[in-house]
């Protein structure tokens, strides 16, 4: 797996993942149990992809937010 998530993207993914996890655990979404589990899944995906620095969707789309290192 080639790294395709940069540092800024990782930070944003972790923040949104934690916010969604807090929403899930706080019980703020109890009126719709299906939405609650979808939000947990999205939160898990965001956090996992930020730690692995690889996003399968970016790979399919050919996108990368990594900074390219210049060779000397």
Biopython code that builds the backbone (N, CA, C, O; Angstrom):
import numpy as np
from Bio.PDB.StructureBuilder import StructureBuilder

atoms = [
    (1, "UNK", "N", (0.831, -1.173, 0.000)),
    (1, "UNK", "CA", (0.000, 0.000, 0.000)),
    (1, "UNK", "C", (0.883, 1.248, 0.000)),
    (1, "UNK", "O", (1.738, 1.429, 0.867)),
    (2, "UNK", "N", (0.660, 2.065, -0.958)),
    (2, "UNK", "CA", (1.417, 3.299, -1.069)),
    (2, "UNK", "C", (0.710, 4.399, -0.268)),
    (2, "UNK", "O", (-0.512, 4.530, -0.336)),
    (3, "UNK", "N", (1.460, 5.164, 0.469)),
    (3, "UNK", "CA", (0.914, 6.247, 1.280)),
    (3, "UNK", "C", (0.255, 7.289, 0.373)),
    (3, "UNK", "O", (0.886, 7.788, -0.559)),
    (4, "UNK", "N", (-1.013, 7.619, 0.644)),
    (4, "UNK", "CA", (-1.688, 8.632, -0.160)),
    (4, "UNK", "C", (-2.472, 9.638, 0.685)),
    (4, "UNK", "O", (-3.315, 10.365, 0.160)),
    (5, "UNK", "N", (-2.200, 9.682, 1.981)),
    (5, "UNK", "CA", (-2.844, 10.651, 2.868)),
    (5, "UNK", "C", (-1.758, 11.487, 3.529)),
    (5, "UNK", "O", (-0.868, 10.951, 4.189)),
    (6, "UNK", "N", (-1.833, 12.801, 3.350)),
    (6, "UNK", "CA", (-0.857, 13.712, 3.940)),
    (6, "UNK", "C", (-1.180, 14.047, 5.387)),
    (6, "UNK", "O", (-2.202, 13.613, 5.920)),
    (7, "UNK", "N", (-0.314, 14.812, 6.011)),
    (7, "UNK", "CA", (-0.462, 15.141, 7.431)),
    (7, "UNK", "C", (-1.705, 15.958, 7.732)),
    (7, "UNK", "O", (-2.395, 15.685, 8.714)),
    (8, "UNK", "N", (-2.005, 16.947, 6.913)),
    (8, "UNK", "CA", (-3.197, 17.766, 7.133)),
    (8, "UNK", "C", (-4.451, 16.922, 6.994)),
    (8, "UNK", "O", (-5.373, 17.035, 7.802)),
    (9, "UNK", "N", (-4.491, 16.081, 5.981)),
    (9, "UNK", "CA", (-5.624, 15.193, 5.758)),
    (9, "UNK", "C", (-5.796, 14.233, 6.931)),
    (9, "UNK", "O", (-6.920, 13.952, 7.345)),
    (10, "UNK", "N", (-4.687, 13.731, 7.464)),
    (10, "UNK", "CA", (-4.740, 12.835, 8.625)),
    (10, "UNK", "C", (-5.349, 13.539, 9.824)),
    (10, "UNK", "O", (-6.197, 12.977, 10.516)),
    (11, "UNK", "N", (-4.917, 14.774, 10.071)),
    (11, "UNK", "CA", (-5.426, 15.536, 11.205)),
    (11, "UNK", "C", (-6.933, 15.758, 11.086)),
    (11, "UNK", "O", (-7.672, 15.579, 12.054)),
    (12, "UNK", "N", (-7.380, 16.148, 9.897)),
    (12, "UNK", "CA", (-8.808, 16.397, 9.677)),
    (12, "UNK", "C", (-9.613, 15.112, 9.848)),
    (12, "UNK", "O", (-10.685, 15.130, 10.454)),
    (13, "UNK", "N", (-9.106, 14.000, 9.321)),
    (13, "UNK", "CA", (-9.795, 12.715, 9.465)),
    (13, "UNK", "C", (-9.905, 12.299, 10.930)),
    (13, "UNK", "O", (-10.953, 11.819, 11.363)),
    (14, "UNK", "N", (-8.839, 12.479, 11.684)),
    (14, "UNK", "CA", (-8.875, 12.113, 13.100)),
    (14, "UNK", "C", (-9.875, 12.989, 13.850)),
    (14, "UNK", "O", (-10.639, 12.486, 14.673)),
    (15, "UNK", "N", (-9.878, 14.283, 13.579)),
    (15, "UNK", "CA", (-10.809, 15.185, 14.262)),
    (15, "UNK", "C", (-12.264, 14.819, 13.962)),
    (15, "UNK", "O", (-13.075, 14.697, 14.880)),
    (16, "UNK", "N", (-12.599, 14.644, 12.665)),
    (16, "UNK", "CA", (-13.968, 14.278, 12.312)),
    (16, "UNK", "C", (-14.331, 12.902, 12.874)),
    (16, "UNK", "O", (-15.463, 12.691, 13.309)),
    (17, "UNK", "N", (-13.387, 11.974, 12.866)),
    (17, "UNK", "CA", (-13.636, 10.652, 13.418)),
    (17, "UNK", "C", (-13.948, 10.708, 14.903)),
    (17, "UNK", "O", (-14.858, 10.027, 15.377)),
    (18, "UNK", "N", (-13.198, 11.517, 15.639)),
    (18, "UNK", "CA", (-13.434, 11.646, 17.079)),
    (18, "UNK", "C", (-14.761, 12.336, 17.348)),
    (18, "UNK", "O", (-15.492, 11.937, 18.254)),
    (19, "UNK", "N", (-15.081, 13.367, 16.573)),
    (19, "UNK", "CA", (-16.368, 14.060, 16.748)),
    (19, "UNK", "C", (-17.531, 13.100, 16.506)),
    (19, "UNK", "O", (-18.489, 13.077, 17.279)),
    (20, "UNK", "N", (-17.450, 12.310, 15.439)),
    (20, "UNK", "CA", (-18.513, 11.350, 15.160)),
    (20, "UNK", "C", (-18.588, 10.271, 16.235)),
    (20, "UNK", "O", (-19.680, 9.821, 16.584)),
    (21, "UNK", "N", (-17.448, 9.854, 16.757)),
    (21, "UNK", "CA", (-17.431, 8.862, 17.830)),
    (21, "UNK", "C", (-18.084, 9.419, 19.093)),
    (21, "UNK", "O", (-18.819, 8.707, 19.778)),
    (22, "UNK", "N", (-17.821, 10.674, 19.400)),
    (22, "UNK", "CA", (-18.452, 11.317, 20.564)),
    (22, "UNK", "C", (-19.961, 11.403, 20.367)),
    (22, "UNK", "O", (-20.721, 11.154, 21.303)),
    (23, "UNK", "N", (-20.407, 11.755, 19.154)),
    (23, "UNK", "CA", (-21.846, 11.786, 18.877)),
    (23, "UNK", "C", (-22.471, 10.411, 19.079)),
    (23, "UNK", "O", (-23.562, 10.297, 19.638)),
    (24, "UNK", "N", (-21.786, 9.373, 18.626)),
    (24, "UNK", "CA", (-22.294, 8.018, 18.774)),
    (24, "UNK", "C", (-22.408, 7.636, 20.246)),
    (24, "UNK", "O", (-23.426, 7.094, 20.677)),
    (25, "UNK", "N", (-21.358, 7.922, 21.014)),
    (25, "UNK", "CA", (-21.324, 7.484, 22.403)),
    (25, "UNK", "C", (-22.179, 8.343, 23.328)),
    (25, "UNK", "O", (-22.578, 7.882, 24.397)),
    (26, "UNK", "N", (-22.464, 9.581, 22.936)),
    (26, "UNK", "CA", (-23.238, 10.465, 23.808)),
    (26, "UNK", "C", (-24.731, 10.143, 23.781)),
    (26, "UNK", "O", (-25.470, 10.578, 24.665)),
    (27, "UNK", "N", (-25.175, 9.401, 22.796)),
    (27, "UNK", "CA", (-26.592, 9.080, 22.700)),
    (27, "UNK", "C", (-27.407, 10.175, 22.048)),
    (27, "UNK", "O", (-28.634, 10.164, 22.134)),
    (28, "UNK", "N", (-26.755, 11.112, 21.403)),
    (28, "UNK", "CA", (-27.459, 12.218, 20.749)),
    (28, "UNK", "C", (-28.238, 11.747, 19.530)),
    (28, "UNK", "O", (-29.109, 12.466, 19.040)),
    (29, "UNK", "N", (-27.941, 10.561, 19.036)),
    (29, "UNK", "CA", (-28.586, 10.053, 17.824)),
    (29, "UNK", "C", (-29.488, 8.860, 18.116)),
    (29, "UNK", "O", (-29.580, 7.944, 17.299)),
    (30, "UNK", "N", (-30.148, 8.856, 19.259)),
    (30, "UNK", "CA", (-30.955, 7.701, 19.652)),
    (30, "UNK", "C", (-32.264, 7.606, 18.882)),
    (30, "UNK", "O", (-32.873, 6.536, 18.865)),
    (31, "UNK", "N", (-32.717, 8.666, 18.254)),
    (31, "UNK", "CA", (-33.996, 8.627, 17.544)),
    (31, "UNK", "C", (-33.935, 7.794, 16.268)),
    (31, "UNK", "O", (-34.970, 7.333, 15.786)),
    (32, "UNK", "N", (-32.760, 7.595, 15.721)),
    (32, "UNK", "CA", (-32.614, 6.794, 14.511)),
    (32, "UNK", "C", (-31.445, 5.818, 14.692)),
    (32, "UNK", "O", (-30.289, 6.186, 14.483)),
    (33, "UNK", "N", (-31.749, 4.572, 15.082)),
    (33, "UNK", "CA", (-30.657, 3.622, 15.354)),
    (33, "UNK", "C", (-29.818, 3.285, 14.125)),
    (33, "UNK", "O", (-28.627, 3.010, 14.265)),
    (34, "UNK", "N", (-30.396, 3.298, 12.932)),
    (34, "UNK", "CA", (-29.635, 3.001, 11.719)),
    (34, "UNK", "C", (-28.587, 4.081, 11.476)),
    (34, "UNK", "O", (-27.437, 3.770, 11.164)),
    (35, "UNK", "N", (-28.971, 5.336, 11.615)),
    (35, "UNK", "CA", (-28.044, 6.452, 11.445)),
    (35, "UNK", "C", (-26.914, 6.376, 12.465)),
    (35, "UNK", "O", (-25.764, 6.690, 12.159)),
    (36, "UNK", "N", (-27.254, 5.959, 13.670)),
    (36, "UNK", "CA", (-26.258, 5.829, 14.733)),
    (36, "UNK", "C", (-25.154, 4.847, 14.334)),
    (36, "UNK", "O", (-23.976, 5.137, 14.541)),
    (37, "UNK", "N", (-25.509, 3.702, 13.771)),
    (37, "UNK", "CA", (-24.524, 2.699, 13.385)),
    (37, "UNK", "C", (-23.752, 3.106, 12.135)),
    (37, "UNK", "O", (-22.581, 2.755, 11.987)),
    (38, "UNK", "N", (-24.394, 3.840, 11.243)),
    (38, "UNK", "CA", (-23.686, 4.348, 10.063)),
    (38, "UNK", "C", (-22.613, 5.343, 10.498)),
    (38, "UNK", "O", (-21.498, 5.323, 9.977)),
    (39, "UNK", "N", (-22.944, 6.202, 11.441)),
    (39, "UNK", "CA", (-21.979, 7.186, 11.936)),
    (39, "UNK", "C", (-20.813, 6.494, 12.640)),
    (39, "UNK", "O", (-19.672, 6.938, 12.519)),
    (40, "UNK", "N", (-21.083, 5.418, 13.368)),
    (40, "UNK", "CA", (-19.995, 4.662, 13.985)),
    (40, "UNK", "C", (-19.081, 4.068, 12.915)),
    (40, "UNK", "O", (-17.859, 4.095, 13.064)),
    (41, "UNK", "N", (-19.656, 3.535, 11.845)),
    (41, "UNK", "CA", (-18.853, 2.962, 10.758)),
    (41, "UNK", "C", (-17.999, 4.005, 10.068)),
    (41, "UNK", "O", (-16.823, 3.762, 9.797)),
    (42, "UNK", "N", (-18.574, 5.165, 9.778)),
    (42, "UNK", "CA", (-17.823, 6.246, 9.136)),
    (42, "UNK", "C", (-16.695, 6.718, 10.045)),
    (42, "UNK", "O", (-15.587, 6.986, 9.581)),
    (43, "UNK", "N", (-16.979, 6.819, 11.336)),
    (43, "UNK", "CA", (-15.964, 7.223, 12.298)),
    (43, "UNK", "C", (-14.809, 6.226, 12.303)),
    (43, "UNK", "O", (-13.644, 6.623, 12.302)),
    (44, "UNK", "N", (-15.124, 4.951, 12.308)),
    (44, "UNK", "CA", (-14.078, 3.916, 12.309)),
    (44, "UNK", "C", (-13.240, 3.984, 11.039)),
    (44, "UNK", "O", (-12.016, 3.874, 11.096)),
    (45, "UNK", "N", (-13.892, 4.165, 9.894)),
    (45, "UNK", "CA", (-13.166, 4.251, 8.622)),
    (45, "UNK", "C", (-12.223, 5.457, 8.620)),
    (45, "UNK", "O", (-11.071, 5.343, 8.202)),
    (46, "UNK", "N", (-12.706, 6.604, 9.084)),
    (46, "UNK", "CA", (-11.862, 7.803, 9.117)),
    (46, "UNK", "C", (-10.643, 7.607, 10.015)),
    (46, "UNK", "O", (-9.531, 7.983, 9.646)),
    (47, "UNK", "N", (-10.848, 7.027, 11.179)),
    (47, "UNK", "CA", (-9.742, 6.846, 12.114)),
    (47, "UNK", "C", (-8.751, 5.799, 11.597)),
    (47, "UNK", "O", (-7.540, 6.004, 11.677)),
    (48, "UNK", "N", (-9.250, 4.691, 11.073)),
    (48, "UNK", "CA", (-8.361, 3.639, 10.569)),
    (48, "UNK", "C", (-7.536, 4.135, 9.389)),
    (48, "UNK", "O", (-6.331, 3.893, 9.336)),
    (49, "UNK", "N", (-8.171, 4.831, 8.436)),
    (49, "UNK", "CA", (-7.421, 5.311, 7.275)),
    (49, "UNK", "C", (-6.402, 6.377, 7.666)),
    (49, "UNK", "O", (-5.359, 6.496, 7.024)),
    (50, "UNK", "N", (-6.688, 7.147, 8.703)),
    (50, "UNK", "CA", (-5.709, 8.160, 9.116)),
    (50, "UNK", "C", (-4.477, 7.507, 9.739)),
    (50, "UNK", "O", (-3.367, 8.012, 9.570)),
    (51, "UNK", "N", (-4.649, 6.405, 10.449)),
    (51, "UNK", "CA", (-3.501, 5.733, 11.051)),
    (51, "UNK", "C", (-2.715, 4.901, 10.046)),
    (51, "UNK", "O", (-1.502, 4.745, 10.191)),
    (52, "UNK", "N", (-3.384, 4.367, 9.032)),
    (52, "UNK", "CA", (-2.664, 3.584, 8.022)),
    (52, "UNK", "C", (-2.099, 4.458, 6.913)),
    (52, "UNK", "O", (-1.291, 3.990, 6.111)),
    (53, "UNK", "N", (-2.510, 5.718, 6.855)),
    (53, "UNK", "CA", (-2.132, 6.706, 5.826)),
    (53, "UNK", "C", (-2.413, 6.196, 4.414)),
    (53, "UNK", "O", (-1.718, 6.561, 3.465)),
    (54, "UNK", "N", (-3.425, 5.361, 4.282)),
    (54, "UNK", "CA", (-3.839, 4.852, 2.973)),
    (54, "UNK", "C", (-5.353, 4.884, 2.896)),
    (54, "UNK", "O", (-6.041, 4.364, 3.775)),
    (55, "UNK", "N", (-5.871, 5.501, 1.833)),
    (55, "UNK", "CA", (-7.305, 5.560, 1.591)),
    (55, "UNK", "C", (-7.601, 4.826, 0.284)),
    (55, "UNK", "O", (-7.142, 5.247, -0.778)),
    (56, "UNK", "N", (-8.368, 3.726, 0.351)),
    (56, "UNK", "CA", (-8.694, 2.980, -0.867)),
    (56, "UNK", "C", (-9.460, 3.826, -1.899)),
    (56, "UNK", "O", (-9.261, 3.659, -3.102)),
    (57, "UNK", "N", (-10.322, 4.718, -1.442)),
    (57, "UNK", "CA", (-11.060, 5.574, -2.367)),
    (57, "UNK", "C", (-10.116, 6.508, -3.117)),
    (57, "UNK", "O", (-10.274, 6.714, -4.320)),
    (58, "UNK", "N", (-9.135, 7.074, -2.414)),
    (58, "UNK", "CA", (-8.137, 7.909, -3.079)),
    (58, "UNK", "C", (-7.373, 7.100, -4.119)),
    (58, "UNK", "O", (-7.071, 7.608, -5.199)),
    (59, "UNK", "N", (-7.057, 5.846, -3.804)),
    (59, "UNK", "CA", (-6.315, 4.993, -4.740)),
    (59, "UNK", "C", (-7.133, 4.750, -6.010)),
    (59, "UNK", "O", (-6.588, 4.782, -7.113)),
    (60, "UNK", "N", (-8.425, 4.512, -5.861)),
    (60, "UNK", "CA", (-9.292, 4.277, -7.021)),
    (60, "UNK", "C", (-9.396, 5.538, -7.874)),
    (60, "UNK", "O", (-9.380, 5.469, -9.103)),
    (61, "UNK", "N", (-9.502, 6.683, -7.218)),
    (61, "UNK", "CA", (-9.640, 7.954, -7.937)),
    (61, "UNK", "C", (-8.302, 8.513, -8.414)),
    (61, "UNK", "O", (-8.278, 9.476, -9.180)),
    (62, "UNK", "N", (-7.196, 7.927, -7.978)),
    (62, "UNK", "CA", (-5.874, 8.407, -8.375)),
    (62, "UNK", "C", (-5.475, 9.694, -7.677)),
    (62, "UNK", "O", (-4.668, 10.461, -8.202)),
    (63, "UNK", "N", (-6.033, 9.937, -6.499)),
    (63, "UNK", "CA", (-5.770, 11.162, -5.762)),
    (63, "UNK", "C", (-4.766, 10.893, -4.640)),
    (63, "UNK", "O", (-4.692, 9.779, -4.120)),
    (64, "UNK", "N", (-4.005, 11.907, -4.275)),
    (64, "UNK", "CA", (-3.076, 11.800, -3.165)),
    (64, "UNK", "C", (-2.920, 13.172, -2.524)),
    (64, "UNK", "O", (-2.804, 14.180, -3.221)),
    (65, "UNK", "N", (-2.917, 13.208, -1.194)),
    (65, "UNK", "CA", (-2.703, 14.471, -0.493)),
    (65, "UNK", "C", (-1.330, 14.511, 0.154)),
    (65, "UNK", "O", (-1.039, 15.407, 0.945)),
    (66, "UNK", "N", (-0.489, 13.547, -0.179)),
    (66, "UNK", "CA", (0.884, 13.515, 0.347)),
    (66, "UNK", "C", (1.741, 14.562, -0.343)),
    (66, "UNK", "O", (1.569, 14.870, -1.522)),
    (67, "UNK", "N", (2.656, 15.089, 0.426)),
    (67, "UNK", "CA", (3.633, 15.992, -0.147)),
    (67, "UNK", "C", (4.689, 15.136, -0.848)),
    (67, "UNK", "O", (5.144, 14.129, -0.305)),
    (68, "UNK", "N", (5.063, 15.539, -2.032)),
    (68, "UNK", "CA", (6.078, 14.794, -2.786)),
    (68, "UNK", "C", (7.443, 15.272, -2.336)),
    (68, "UNK", "O", (7.731, 16.469, -2.342)),
    (69, "UNK", "N", (8.288, 14.312, -1.942)),
    (69, "UNK", "CA", (9.641, 14.659, -1.511)),
    (69, "UNK", "C", (10.520, 14.800, -2.749)),
    (69, "UNK", "O", (10.461, 13.983, -3.667)),
    (70, "UNK", "N", (11.339, 15.855, -2.754)),
    (70, "UNK", "CA", (12.241, 16.088, -3.875)),
    (70, "UNK", "C", (13.509, 15.275, -3.697)),
    (70, "UNK", "O", (14.069, 15.211, -2.603)),
    (71, "UNK", "N", (13.954, 14.661, -4.769)),
    (71, "UNK", "CA", (15.196, 13.896, -4.727)),
    (71, "UNK", "C", (16.376, 14.825, -4.876)),
    (71, "UNK", "O", (16.324, 15.794, -5.633)),
    (72, "UNK", "N", (17.441, 14.529, -4.151)),
    (72, "UNK", "CA", (18.636, 15.372, -4.214)),
    (72, "UNK", "C", (19.609, 14.821, -5.191)),
    (72, "UNK", "O", (20.681, 15.394, -5.384)),
]
sb = StructureBuilder()
sb.init_structure("model")
sb.init_model(0)
sb.init_chain("A")
sb.init_seg("    ")
for serial, (resi, resn, name, xyz) in enumerate(atoms, 1):
    if name == "N":
        sb.init_residue(resn, " ", resi, " ")
    sb.init_atom(name, np.array(xyz, "f"), 0.0, 1.0, " ", f" {name:<3s}", serial, name[0])
structure = sb.get_structure()
